Amino acid sequence: MKYKTEEISISTEFIKLDSLLKFSGAVETGGIAKELIQMGKVKVNGEVCLMRGKKIRSGDRVQLDELRTEIVIK
């Protein structure tokens, strides 16, 4: 599956997974982010992540299969 890669810069040490999906514009609301995470549609560094509060740090890769989007934190 080919992904569209988007690089996001954050000014803090980490960002929570659900907040990242909202911040990046991948989803419109936190509720949608929560639902996609709970359904197993989001991967962090290649592994399905079911924790919406997962701390995402610089160098992490988040894949959202629904939109074929990969978010890279720098």
N, CA, C, O and CB atoms as a CASP TS submission, in Angstrom:
PFRMAT TS
TARGET T0000
AUTHOR 0000-0000-0000
METHOD Language model
MODEL 1
PARENT N/A
ATOM      1  N   MET     1       0.853  -1.181   0.000  1.00  0.00           N
ATOM      2  CA  MET     1       0.000   0.000   0.000  1.00  0.00           C
ATOM      3  C   MET     1       0.894   1.238   0.000  1.00  0.00           C
ATOM      4  O   MET     1       1.811   1.345   0.815  1.00  0.00           O
ATOM      5  CB  MET     1      -0.968   0.001   1.231  1.00  0.00           C
ATOM      6  N   LYS     2       0.635   2.145  -0.888  1.00  0.00           N
ATOM      7  CA  LYS     2       1.428   3.358  -0.981  1.00  0.00           C
ATOM      8  C   LYS     2       0.804   4.448  -0.111  1.00  0.00           C
ATOM      9  O   LYS     2      -0.407   4.666  -0.136  1.00  0.00           O
ATOM     10  CB  LYS     2       1.542   3.826  -2.449  1.00  0.00           C
ATOM     11  N   TYR     3       1.650   5.121   0.653  1.00  0.00           N
ATOM     12  CA  TYR     3       1.198   6.177   1.550  1.00  0.00           C
ATOM     13  C   TYR     3       1.662   7.540   1.068  1.00  0.00           C
ATOM     14  O   TYR     3       2.744   7.671   0.496  1.00  0.00           O
ATOM     15  CB  TYR     3       1.699   5.924   2.963  1.00  0.00           C
ATOM     16  N   LYS     4       0.845   8.545   1.301  1.00  0.00           N
ATOM     17  CA  LYS     4       1.242   9.930   1.116  1.00  0.00           C
ATOM     18  C   LYS     4       1.949  10.328   2.411  1.00  0.00           C
ATOM     19  O   LYS     4       1.365  10.220   3.489  1.00  0.00           O
ATOM     20  CB  LYS     4      -0.004  10.877   0.788  1.00  0.00           C
ATOM     21  N   THR     5       3.191  10.784   2.320  1.00  0.00           N
ATOM     22  CA  THR     5       3.950  11.125   3.523  1.00  0.00           C
ATOM     23  C   THR     5       3.859  12.618   3.793  1.00  0.00           C
ATOM     24  O   THR     5       4.026  13.444   2.896  1.00  0.00           O
ATOM     25  CB  THR     5       5.423  10.695   3.381  1.00  0.00           C
ATOM     26  N   GLU     6       3.593  12.937   5.041  1.00  0.00           N
ATOM     27  CA  GLU     6       3.484  14.325   5.479  1.00  0.00           C
ATOM     28  C   GLU     6       4.399  14.498   6.685  1.00  0.00           C
ATOM     29  O   GLU     6       4.328  13.714   7.630  1.00  0.00           O
ATOM     30  CB  GLU     6       1.997  14.708   5.827  1.00  0.00           C
ATOM     31  N   GLU     7       5.248  15.506   6.664  1.00  0.00           N
ATOM     32  CA  GLU     7       6.136  15.763   7.794  1.00  0.00           C
ATOM     33  C   GLU     7       5.528  16.848   8.663  1.00  0.00           C
ATOM     34  O   GLU     7       5.080  17.885   8.173  1.00  0.00           O
ATOM     35  CB  GLU     7       7.553  16.172   7.314  1.00  0.00           C
ATOM     36  N   ILE     8       5.522  16.589   9.960  1.00  0.00           N
ATOM     37  CA  ILE     8       4.970  17.527  10.930  1.00  0.00           C
ATOM     38  C   ILE     8       6.064  17.881  11.930  1.00  0.00           C
ATOM     39  O   ILE     8       6.752  16.996  12.440  1.00  0.00           O
ATOM     40  CB  ILE     8       3.717  16.928  11.652  1.00  0.00           C
ATOM     41  N   SER     9       6.225  19.151  12.208  1.00  0.00           N
ATOM     42  CA  SER     9       7.171  19.585  13.238  1.00  0.00           C
ATOM     43  C   SER     9       6.388  19.906  14.506  1.00  0.00           C
ATOM     44  O   SER     9       5.330  20.535  14.461  1.00  0.00           O
ATOM     45  CB  SER     9       8.005  20.827  12.763  1.00  0.00           C
ATOM     46  N   ILE    10       6.922  19.465  15.624  1.00  0.00           N
ATOM     47  CA  ILE    10       6.302  19.817  16.900  1.00  0.00           C
ATOM     48  C   ILE    10       7.350  20.533  17.744  1.00  0.00           C
ATOM     49  O   ILE    10       8.544  20.260  17.625  1.00  0.00           O
ATOM     50  CB  ILE    10       5.741  18.545  17.642  1.00  0.00           C
ATOM     51  N   SER    11       6.902  21.443  18.591  1.00  0.00           N
ATOM     52  CA  SER    11       7.833  22.225  19.400  1.00  0.00           C
ATOM     53  C   SER    11       7.943  21.687  20.823  1.00  0.00           C
ATOM     54  O   SER    11       8.675  22.234  21.648  1.00  0.00           O
ATOM     55  CB  SER    11       7.399  23.680  19.432  1.00  0.00           C
ATOM     56  N   THR    12       7.215  20.617  21.103  1.00  0.00           N
ATOM     57  CA  THR    12       7.249  20.013  22.430  1.00  0.00           C
ATOM     58  C   THR    12       7.971  18.676  22.351  1.00  0.00           C
ATOM     59  O   THR    12       8.305  18.211  21.261  1.00  0.00           O
ATOM     60  CB  THR    12       5.816  19.834  22.999  1.00  0.00           C
ATOM     61  N   GLU    13       8.212  18.055  23.504  1.00  0.00           N
ATOM     62  CA  GLU    13       8.920  16.773  23.552  1.00  0.00           C
ATOM     63  C   GLU    13       8.116  15.667  22.870  1.00  0.00           C
ATOM     64  O   GLU    13       8.684  14.781  22.231  1.00  0.00           O
ATOM     65  CB  GLU    13       9.215  16.385  25.006  1.00  0.00           C
ATOM     66  N   PHE    14       6.787  15.725  23.010  1.00  0.00           N
ATOM     67  CA  PHE    14       5.924  14.708  22.420  1.00  0.00           C
ATOM     68  C   PHE    14       4.550  15.296  22.163  1.00  0.00           C
ATOM     69  O   PHE    14       4.227  16.387  22.632  1.00  0.00           O
ATOM     70  CB  PHE    14       5.822  13.468  23.334  1.00  0.00           C
ATOM     71  N   ILE    15       3.738  14.549  21.403  1.00  0.00           N
ATOM     72  CA  ILE    15       2.337  14.895  21.194  1.00  0.00           C
ATOM     73  C   ILE    15       1.555  13.584  21.287  1.00  0.00           C
ATOM     74  O   ILE    15       2.023  12.547  20.818  1.00  0.00           O
ATOM     75  CB  ILE    15       2.104  15.630  19.797  1.00  0.00           C
ATOM     76  N   LYS    16       0.385  13.629  21.883  1.00  0.00           N
ATOM     77  CA  LYS    16      -0.422  12.418  22.004  1.00  0.00           C
ATOM     78  C   LYS    16      -0.997  12.053  20.638  1.00  0.00           C
ATOM     79  O   LYS    16      -1.296  12.918  19.815  1.00  0.00           O
ATOM     80  CB  LYS    16      -1.559  12.609  23.046  1.00  0.00           C
ATOM     81  N   LEU    17      -1.142  10.755  20.425  1.00  0.00           N
ATOM     82  CA  LEU    17      -1.556  10.234  19.121  1.00  0.00           C
ATOM     83  C   LEU    17      -2.838  10.871  18.618  1.00  0.00           C
ATOM     84  O   LEU    17      -2.892  11.316  17.472  1.00  0.00           O
ATOM     85  CB  LEU    17      -1.733   8.741  19.194  1.00  0.00           C
ATOM     86  N   ASP    18      -3.871  10.925  19.447  1.00  0.00           N
ATOM     87  CA  ASP    18      -5.138  11.498  18.977  1.00  0.00           C
ATOM     88  C   ASP    18      -4.992  12.974  18.639  1.00  0.00           C
ATOM     89  O   ASP    18      -5.597  13.460  17.683  1.00  0.00           O
ATOM     90  CB  ASP    18      -6.228  11.314  20.031  1.00  0.00           C
ATOM     91  N   SER    19      -4.189  13.685  19.423  1.00  0.00           N
ATOM     92  CA  SER    19      -3.950  15.109  19.152  1.00  0.00           C
ATOM     93  C   SER    19      -3.169  15.303  17.865  1.00  0.00           C
ATOM     94  O   SER    19      -3.412  16.257  17.127  1.00  0.00           O
ATOM     95  CB  SER    19      -3.199  15.755  20.315  1.00  0.00           C
ATOM     96  N   LEU    20      -2.235  14.406  17.594  1.00  0.00           N
ATOM     97  CA  LEU    20      -1.447  14.486  16.368  1.00  0.00           C
ATOM     98  C   LEU    20      -2.337  14.332  15.136  1.00  0.00           C
ATOM     99  O   LEU    20      -2.189  15.067  14.159  1.00  0.00           O
ATOM    100  CB  LEU    20      -0.352  13.413  16.366  1.00  0.00           C
ATOM    101  N   LEU    21      -3.252  13.384  15.188  1.00  0.00           N
ATOM    102  CA  LEU    21      -4.143  13.174  14.043  1.00  0.00           C
ATOM    103  C   LEU    21      -4.974  14.422  13.765  1.00  0.00           C
ATOM    104  O   LEU    21      -5.215  14.776  12.611  1.00  0.00           O
ATOM    105  CB  LEU    21      -5.065  11.970  14.291  1.00  0.00           C
ATOM    106  N   LYS    22      -5.409  15.085  14.837  1.00  0.00           N
ATOM    107  CA  LYS    22      -6.169  16.328  14.695  1.00  0.00           C
ATOM    108  C   LYS    22      -5.266  17.467  14.222  1.00  0.00           C
ATOM    109  O   LYS    22      -5.620  18.193  13.294  1.00  0.00           O
ATOM    110  CB  LYS    22      -6.842  16.704  16.028  1.00  0.00           C
ATOM    111  N   PHE    23      -4.104  17.624  14.855  1.00  0.00           N
ATOM    112  CA  PHE    23      -3.161  18.696  14.550  1.00  0.00           C
ATOM    113  C   PHE    23      -2.698  18.637  13.096  1.00  0.00           C
ATOM    114  O   PHE    23      -2.519  19.671  12.451  1.00  0.00           O
ATOM    115  CB  PHE    23      -1.958  18.620  15.485  1.00  0.00           C
ATOM    116  N   SER    24      -2.507  17.431  12.591  1.00  0.00           N
ATOM    117  CA  SER    24      -2.009  17.261  11.223  1.00  0.00           C
ATOM    118  C   SER    24      -3.096  17.472  10.173  1.00  0.00           C
ATOM    119  O   SER    24      -2.804  17.609   8.985  1.00  0.00           O
ATOM    120  CB  SER    24      -1.410  15.878  11.060  1.00  0.00           C
ATOM    121  N   GLY    25      -4.351  17.497  10.620  1.00  0.00           N
ATOM    122  CA  GLY    25      -5.460  17.647   9.684  1.00  0.00           C
ATOM    123  C   GLY    25      -5.921  16.327   9.090  1.00  0.00           C
ATOM    124  O   GLY    25      -6.763  16.311   8.192  1.00  0.00           O
ATOM    125  N   ALA    26      -5.374  15.211   9.585  1.00  0.00           N
ATOM    126  CA  ALA    26      -5.762  13.895   9.075  1.00  0.00           C
ATOM    127  C   ALA    26      -7.220  13.587   9.421  1.00  0.00           C
ATOM    128  O   ALA    26      -7.907  12.896   8.669  1.00  0.00           O
ATOM    129  CB  ALA    26      -4.837  12.803   9.647  1.00  0.00           C
ATOM    130  N   VAL    27      -7.686  14.102  10.557  1.00  0.00           N
ATOM    131  CA  VAL    27      -9.088  13.945  10.957  1.00  0.00           C
ATOM    132  C   VAL    27      -9.608  15.305  11.416  1.00  0.00           C
ATOM    133  O   VAL    27      -8.828  16.181  11.788  1.00  0.00           O
ATOM    134  CB  VAL    27      -9.244  12.867  12.095  1.00  0.00           C
ATOM    135  N   GLU    28     -10.917  15.473  11.387  1.00  0.00           N
ATOM    136  CA  GLU    28     -11.506  16.755  11.769  1.00  0.00           C
ATOM    137  C   GLU    28     -11.686  16.913  13.269  1.00  0.00           C
ATOM    138  O   GLU    28     -11.560  18.016  13.801  1.00  0.00           O
ATOM    139  CB  GLU    28     -12.830  16.922  11.094  1.00  0.00           C
ATOM    140  N   THR    29     -11.984  15.803  13.958  1.00  0.00           N
ATOM    141  CA  THR    29     -12.273  15.903  15.393  1.00  0.00           C
ATOM    142  C   THR    29     -11.530  14.831  16.183  1.00  0.00           C
ATOM    143  O   THR    29     -11.094  13.815  15.642  1.00  0.00           O
ATOM    144  CB  THR    29     -13.782  15.785  15.644  1.00  0.00           C
ATOM    145  N   GLY    30     -11.402  15.091  17.471  1.00  0.00           N
ATOM    146  CA  GLY    30     -10.790  14.111  18.360  1.00  0.00           C
ATOM    147  C   GLY    30     -11.625  12.843  18.446  1.00  0.00           C
ATOM    148  O   GLY    30     -11.090  11.754  18.649  1.00  0.00           O
ATOM    149  N   GLY    31     -12.929  12.984  18.294  1.00  0.00           N
ATOM    150  CA  GLY    31     -13.816  11.822  18.334  1.00  0.00           C
ATOM    151  C   GLY    31     -13.548  10.859  17.185  1.00  0.00           C
ATOM    152  O   GLY    31     -13.568   9.640  17.360  1.00  0.00           O
ATOM    153  N   ILE    32     -13.300  11.424  16.010  1.00  0.00           N
ATOM    154  CA  ILE    32     -12.976  10.586  14.851  1.00  0.00           C
ATOM    155  C   ILE    32     -11.628   9.904  15.077  1.00  0.00           C
ATOM    156  O   ILE    32     -11.464   8.722  14.775  1.00  0.00           O
ATOM    157  CB  ILE    32     -12.950  11.432  13.540  1.00  0.00           C
ATOM    158  N   ALA    33     -10.666  10.657  15.611  1.00  0.00           N
ATOM    159  CA  ALA    33      -9.349  10.085  15.904  1.00  0.00           C
ATOM    160  C   ALA    33      -9.485   8.922  16.881  1.00  0.00           C
ATOM    161  O   ALA    33      -8.896   7.861  16.673  1.00  0.00           O
ATOM    162  CB  ALA    33      -8.400  11.162  16.480  1.00  0.00           C
ATOM    163  N   LYS    34     -10.257   9.119  17.941  1.00  0.00           N
ATOM    164  CA  LYS    34     -10.456   8.075  18.951  1.00  0.00           C
ATOM    165  C   LYS    34     -11.059   6.822  18.322  1.00  0.00           C
ATOM    166  O   LYS    34     -10.624   5.706  18.606  1.00  0.00           O
ATOM    167  CB  LYS    34     -11.364   8.586  20.086  1.00  0.00           C
ATOM    168  N   GLU    35     -12.052   7.012  17.475  1.00  0.00           N
ATOM    169  CA  GLU    35     -12.730   5.891  16.831  1.00  0.00           C
ATOM    170  C   GLU    35     -11.773   5.102  15.916  1.00  0.00           C
ATOM    171  O   GLU    35     -11.745   3.872  15.959  1.00  0.00           O
ATOM    172  CB  GLU    35     -13.934   6.400  16.023  1.00  0.00           C
ATOM    173  N   LEU    36     -10.996   5.813  15.095  1.00  0.00           N
ATOM    174  CA  LEU    36     -10.057   5.147  14.197  1.00  0.00           C
ATOM    175  C   LEU    36      -8.987   4.381  14.972  1.00  0.00           C
ATOM    176  O   LEU    36      -8.595   3.279  14.587  1.00  0.00           O
ATOM    177  CB  LEU    36      -9.400   6.168  13.272  1.00  0.00           C
ATOM    178  N   ILE    37      -8.523   4.977  16.066  1.00  0.00           N
ATOM    179  CA  ILE    37      -7.509   4.307  16.899  1.00  0.00           C
ATOM    180  C   ILE    37      -8.098   3.041  17.517  1.00  0.00           C
ATOM    181  O   ILE    37      -7.464   1.987  17.486  1.00  0.00           O
ATOM    182  CB  ILE    37      -6.987   5.261  18.015  1.00  0.00           C
ATOM    183  N   GLN    38      -9.294   3.134  18.073  1.00  0.00           N
ATOM    184  CA  GLN    38      -9.940   1.980  18.706  1.00  0.00           C
ATOM    185  C   GLN    38     -10.249   0.875  17.712  1.00  0.00           C
ATOM    186  O   GLN    38     -10.294  -0.297  18.085  1.00  0.00           O
ATOM    187  CB  GLN    38     -11.216   2.411  19.394  1.00  0.00           C
ATOM    188  N   MET    39     -10.464   1.233  16.440  1.00  0.00           N
ATOM    189  CA  MET    39     -10.764   0.248  15.402  1.00  0.00           C
ATOM    190  C   MET    39      -9.492  -0.409  14.857  1.00  0.00           C
ATOM    191  O   MET    39      -9.569  -1.313  14.025  1.00  0.00           O
ATOM    192  CB  MET    39     -11.537   0.908  14.262  1.00  0.00           C
ATOM    193  N   GLY    40      -8.334   0.041  15.320  1.00  0.00           N
ATOM    194  CA  GLY    40      -7.075  -0.545  14.868  1.00  0.00           C
ATOM    195  C   GLY    40      -6.626  -0.056  13.503  1.00  0.00           C
ATOM    196  O   GLY    40      -5.877  -0.746  12.812  1.00  0.00           O
ATOM    197  N   LYS    41      -7.077   1.129  13.106  1.00  0.00           N
ATOM    198  CA  LYS    41      -6.754   1.679  11.789  1.00  0.00           C
ATOM    199  C   LYS    41      -5.486   2.538  11.790  1.00  0.00           C
ATOM    200  O   LYS    41      -5.084   3.050  10.745  1.00  0.00           O
ATOM    201  CB  LYS    41      -7.916   2.501  11.286  1.00  0.00           C
ATOM    202  N   VAL    42      -4.853   2.696  12.966  1.00  0.00           N
ATOM    203  CA  VAL    42      -3.683   3.559  13.082  1.00  0.00           C
ATOM    204  C   VAL    42      -2.478   2.734  13.521  1.00  0.00           C
ATOM    205  O   VAL    42      -2.565   1.932  14.452  1.00  0.00           O
ATOM    206  CB  VAL    42      -3.947   4.714  14.079  1.00  0.00           C
ATOM    207  N   LYS    43      -1.355   2.939  12.842  1.00  0.00           N
ATOM    208  CA  LYS    43      -0.117   2.256  13.199  1.00  0.00           C
ATOM    209  C   LYS    43       0.912   3.286  13.631  1.00  0.00           C
ATOM    210  O   LYS    43       1.004   4.373  13.060  1.00  0.00           O
ATOM    211  CB  LYS    43       0.417   1.408  12.015  1.00  0.00           C
ATOM    212  N   VAL    44       1.687   2.925  14.653  1.00  0.00           N
ATOM    213  CA  VAL    44       2.811   3.744  15.102  1.00  0.00           C
ATOM    214  C   VAL    44       4.068   2.915  14.885  1.00  0.00           C
ATOM    215  O   VAL    44       4.213   1.829  15.446  1.00  0.00           O
ATOM    216  CB  VAL    44       2.657   4.187  16.618  1.00  0.00           C
ATOM    217  N   ASN    45       4.958   3.428  14.082  1.00  0.00           N
ATOM    218  CA  ASN    45       6.198   2.729  13.739  1.00  0.00           C
ATOM    219  C   ASN    45       5.935   1.300  13.253  1.00  0.00           C
ATOM    220  O   ASN    45       6.649   0.363  13.610  1.00  0.00           O
ATOM    221  CB  ASN    45       7.131   2.700  14.947  1.00  0.00           C
ATOM    222  N   GLY    46       4.895   1.159  12.434  1.00  0.00           N
ATOM    223  CA  GLY    46       4.599  -0.116  11.795  1.00  0.00           C
ATOM    224  C   GLY    46       3.730  -1.075  12.585  1.00  0.00           C
ATOM    225  O   GLY    46       3.378  -2.140  12.079  1.00  0.00           O
ATOM    226  N   GLU    47       3.372  -0.720  13.826  1.00  0.00           N
ATOM    227  CA  GLU    47       2.546  -1.609  14.653  1.00  0.00           C
ATOM    228  C   GLU    47       1.223  -0.936  14.993  1.00  0.00           C
ATOM    229  O   GLU    47       1.184   0.256  15.300  1.00  0.00           O
ATOM    230  CB  GLU    47       3.293  -2.005  15.949  1.00  0.00           C
ATOM    231  N   VAL    48       0.142  -1.706  14.937  1.00  0.00           N
ATOM    232  CA  VAL    48      -1.178  -1.178  15.299  1.00  0.00           C
ATOM    233  C   VAL    48      -1.124  -0.660  16.729  1.00  0.00           C
ATOM    234  O   VAL    48      -0.612  -1.331  17.625  1.00  0.00           O
ATOM    235  CB  VAL    48      -2.287  -2.270  15.147  1.00  0.00           C
ATOM    236  N   CYS    49      -1.654   0.536  16.933  1.00  0.00           N
ATOM    237  CA  CYS    49      -1.676   1.151  18.262  1.00  0.00           C
ATOM    238  C   CYS    49      -3.121   1.440  18.642  1.00  0.00           C
ATOM    239  O   CYS    49      -3.845   2.109  17.903  1.00  0.00           O
ATOM    240  CB  CYS    49      -0.819   2.459  18.297  1.00  0.00           C
ATOM    241  N   LEU    50      -3.533   0.933  19.793  1.00  0.00           N
ATOM    242  CA  LEU    50      -4.900   1.138  20.274  1.00  0.00           C
ATOM    243  C   LEU    50      -4.972   2.167  21.405  1.00  0.00           C
ATOM    244  O   LEU    50      -6.035   2.372  21.991  1.00  0.00           O
ATOM    245  CB  LEU    50      -5.484  -0.182  20.746  1.00  0.00           C
ATOM    246  N   MET    51      -3.851   2.807  21.708  1.00  0.00           N
ATOM    247  CA  MET    51      -3.795   3.785  22.801  1.00  0.00           C
ATOM    248  C   MET    51      -3.843   5.199  22.233  1.00  0.00           C
ATOM    249  O   MET    51      -2.884   5.660  21.615  1.00  0.00           O
ATOM    250  CB  MET    51      -2.513   3.589  23.654  1.00  0.00           C
ATOM    251  N   ARG    52      -4.956   5.878  22.446  1.00  0.00           N
ATOM    252  CA  ARG    52      -5.076   7.222  21.865  1.00  0.00           C
ATOM    253  C   ARG    52      -4.160   8.228  22.549  1.00  0.00           C
ATOM    254  O   ARG    52      -3.854   9.272  21.973  1.00  0.00           O
ATOM    255  CB  ARG    52      -6.517   7.703  21.952  1.00  0.00           C
ATOM    256  N   GLY    53      -3.719   7.931  23.771  1.00  0.00           N
ATOM    257  CA  GLY    53      -2.820   8.820  24.502  1.00  0.00           C
ATOM    258  C   GLY    53      -1.347   8.484  24.303  1.00  0.00           C
ATOM    259  O   GLY    53      -0.488   9.033  24.992  1.00  0.00           O
ATOM    260  N   LYS    54      -1.050   7.591  23.372  1.00  0.00           N
ATOM    261  CA  LYS    54       0.341   7.192  23.101  1.00  0.00           C
ATOM    262  C   LYS    54       1.174   8.434  22.789  1.00  0.00           C
ATOM    263  O   LYS    54       0.773   9.273  21.982  1.00  0.00           O
ATOM    264  CB  LYS    54       0.413   6.172  21.916  1.00  0.00           C
ATOM    265  N   LYS    55       2.334   8.543  23.433  1.00  0.00           N
ATOM    266  CA  LYS    55       3.204   9.696  23.212  1.00  0.00           C
ATOM    267  C   LYS    55       4.011   9.496  21.932  1.00  0.00           C
ATOM    268  O   LYS    55       4.772   8.536  21.808  1.00  0.00           O
ATOM    269  CB  LYS    55       4.148   9.915  24.423  1.00  0.00           C
ATOM    270  N   ILE    56       3.837  10.403  20.996  1.00  0.00           N
ATOM    271  CA  ILE    56       4.538  10.352  19.720  1.00  0.00           C
ATOM    272  C   ILE    56       5.669  11.380  19.786  1.00  0.00           C
ATOM    273  O   ILE    56       5.451  12.556  20.076  1.00  0.00           O
ATOM    274  CB  ILE    56       3.561  10.635  18.507  1.00  0.00           C
ATOM    275  N   ARG    57       6.881  10.900  19.507  1.00  0.00           N
ATOM    276  CA  ARG    57       8.067  11.750  19.623  1.00  0.00           C
ATOM    277  C   ARG    57       8.755  11.910  18.275  1.00  0.00           C
ATOM    278  O   ARG    57       8.404  11.245  17.300  1.00  0.00           O
ATOM    279  CB  ARG    57       9.048  11.169  20.648  1.00  0.00           C
ATOM    280  N   SER    58       9.730  12.794  18.237  1.00  0.00           N
ATOM    281  CA  SER    58      10.500  13.025  17.019  1.00  0.00           C
ATOM    282  C   SER    58      11.041  11.711  16.474  1.00  0.00           C
ATOM    283  O   SER    58      11.593  10.907  17.225  1.00  0.00           O
ATOM    284  CB  SER    58      11.651  14.007  17.284  1.00  0.00           C
ATOM    285  N   GLY    59      10.888  11.491  15.183  1.00  0.00           N
ATOM    286  CA  GLY    59      11.358  10.272  14.533  1.00  0.00           C
ATOM    287  C   GLY    59      10.306   9.191  14.399  1.00  0.00           C
ATOM    288  O   GLY    59      10.493   8.236  13.645  1.00  0.00           O
ATOM    289  N   ASP    60       9.189   9.325  15.128  1.00  0.00           N
ATOM    290  CA  ASP    60       8.121   8.334  15.028  1.00  0.00           C
ATOM    291  C   ASP    60       7.367   8.502  13.710  1.00  0.00           C
ATOM    292  O   ASP    60       7.286   9.594  13.146  1.00  0.00           O
ATOM    293  CB  ASP    60       7.150   8.457  16.224  1.00  0.00           C
ATOM    294  N   ARG    61       6.819   7.378  13.240  1.00  0.00           N
ATOM    295  CA  ARG    61       6.013   7.369  12.017  1.00  0.00           C
ATOM    296  C   ARG    61       4.615   6.861  12.367  1.00  0.00           C
ATOM    297  O   ARG    61       4.461   5.811  12.991  1.00  0.00           O
ATOM    298  CB  ARG    61       6.675   6.479  10.902  1.00  0.00           C
ATOM    299  N   VAL    62       3.622   7.607  11.963  1.00  0.00           N
ATOM    300  CA  VAL    62       2.228   7.242  12.225  1.00  0.00           C
ATOM    301  C   VAL    62       1.552   7.027  10.877  1.00  0.00           C
ATOM    302  O   VAL    62       1.592   7.891  10.001  1.00  0.00           O
ATOM    303  CB  VAL    62       1.483   8.348  13.071  1.00  0.00           C
ATOM    304  N   GLN    63       0.931   5.863  10.726  1.00  0.00           N
ATOM    305  CA  GLN    63       0.230   5.549   9.483  1.00  0.00           C
ATOM    306  C   GLN    63      -1.263   5.440   9.754  1.00  0.00           C
ATOM    307  O   GLN    63      -1.702   4.756  10.679  1.00  0.00           O
ATOM    308  CB  GLN    63       0.769   4.239   8.858  1.00  0.00           C
ATOM    309  N   LEU    64      -2.015   6.122   8.934  1.00  0.00           N
ATOM    310  CA  LEU    64      -3.472   6.081   9.023  1.00  0.00           C
ATOM    311  C   LEU    64      -3.960   5.394   7.756  1.00  0.00           C
ATOM    312  O   LEU    64      -4.026   6.007   6.690  1.00  0.00           O
ATOM    313  CB  LEU    64      -4.101   7.532   9.187  1.00  0.00           C
ATOM    314  N   ASP    65      -4.300   4.122   7.880  1.00  0.00           N
ATOM    315  CA  ASP    65      -4.650   3.314   6.714  1.00  0.00           C
ATOM    316  C   ASP    65      -5.859   3.852   5.960  1.00  0.00           C
ATOM    317  O   ASP    65      -5.908   3.762   4.733  1.00  0.00           O
ATOM    318  CB  ASP    65      -4.915   1.896   7.137  1.00  0.00           C
ATOM    319  N   GLU    66      -6.824   4.402   6.665  1.00  0.00           N
ATOM    320  CA  GLU    66      -8.039   4.909   6.024  1.00  0.00           C
ATOM    321  C   GLU    66      -7.710   5.946   4.943  1.00  0.00           C
ATOM    322  O   GLU    66      -8.342   5.972   3.887  1.00  0.00           O
ATOM    323  CB  GLU    66      -8.975   5.526   7.076  1.00  0.00           C
ATOM    324  N   LEU    67      -6.723   6.791   5.214  1.00  0.00           N
ATOM    325  CA  LEU    67      -6.373   7.868   4.281  1.00  0.00           C
ATOM    326  C   LEU    67      -5.072   7.603   3.554  1.00  0.00           C
ATOM    327  O   LEU    67      -4.610   8.432   2.770  1.00  0.00           O
ATOM    328  CB  LEU    67      -6.277   9.183   5.016  1.00  0.00           C
ATOM    329  N   ARG    68      -4.474   6.437   3.814  1.00  0.00           N
ATOM    330  CA  ARG    68      -3.161   6.109   3.233  1.00  0.00           C
ATOM    331  C   ARG    68      -2.170   7.255   3.477  1.00  0.00           C
ATOM    332  O   ARG    68      -1.437   7.671   2.580  1.00  0.00           O
ATOM    333  CB  ARG    68      -3.292   5.825   1.706  1.00  0.00           C
ATOM    334  N   THR    69      -2.175   7.738   4.691  1.00  0.00           N
ATOM    335  CA  THR    69      -1.313   8.846   5.073  1.00  0.00           C
ATOM    336  C   THR    69      -0.301   8.400   6.094  1.00  0.00           C
ATOM    337  O   THR    69      -0.634   7.670   7.027  1.00  0.00           O
ATOM    338  CB  THR    69      -2.129  10.004   5.616  1.00  0.00           C
ATOM    339  N   GLU    70       0.933   8.831   5.929  1.00  0.00           N
ATOM    340  CA  GLU    70       1.969   8.578   6.917  1.00  0.00           C
ATOM    341  C   GLU    70       2.439   9.933   7.430  1.00  0.00           C
ATOM    342  O   GLU    70       2.767  10.824   6.647  1.00  0.00           O
ATOM    343  CB  GLU    70       3.159   7.741   6.314  1.00  0.00           C
ATOM    344  N   ILE    71       2.468  10.079   8.746  1.00  0.00           N
ATOM    345  CA  ILE    71       2.909  11.312   9.366  1.00  0.00           C
ATOM    346  C   ILE    71       4.246  11.046  10.026  1.00  0.00           C
ATOM    347  O   ILE    71       4.369  10.130  10.839  1.00  0.00           O
ATOM    348  CB  ILE    71       1.866  11.843  10.391  1.00  0.00           C
ATOM    349  N   VAL    72       5.251  11.842   9.680  1.00  0.00           N
ATOM    350  CA  VAL    72       6.592  11.681  10.231  1.00  0.00           C
ATOM    351  C   VAL    72       6.867  12.895  11.105  1.00  0.00           C
ATOM    352  O   VAL    72       6.750  14.033  10.651  1.00  0.00           O
ATOM    353  CB  VAL    72       7.676  11.529   9.097  1.00  0.00           C
ATOM    354  N   ILE    73       7.231  12.652  12.357  1.00  0.00           N
ATOM    355  CA  ILE    73       7.519  13.730  13.294  1.00  0.00           C
ATOM    356  C   ILE    73       8.989  14.092  13.194  1.00  0.00           C
ATOM    357  O   ILE    73       9.856  13.220  13.258  1.00  0.00           O
ATOM    358  CB  ILE    73       7.148  13.326  14.743  1.00  0.00           C
ATOM    359  N   LYS    74       9.269  15.380  13.037  1.00  0.00           N
ATOM    360  CA  LYS    74      10.669  15.796  12.994  1.00  0.00           C
ATOM    361  C   LYS    74      10.950  16.847  14.033  1.00  0.00           C
ATOM    362  O   LYS    74      12.082  17.318  14.145  1.00  0.00           O
ATOM    363  CB  LYS    74      11.035  16.319  11.619  1.00  0.00           C
TER
END
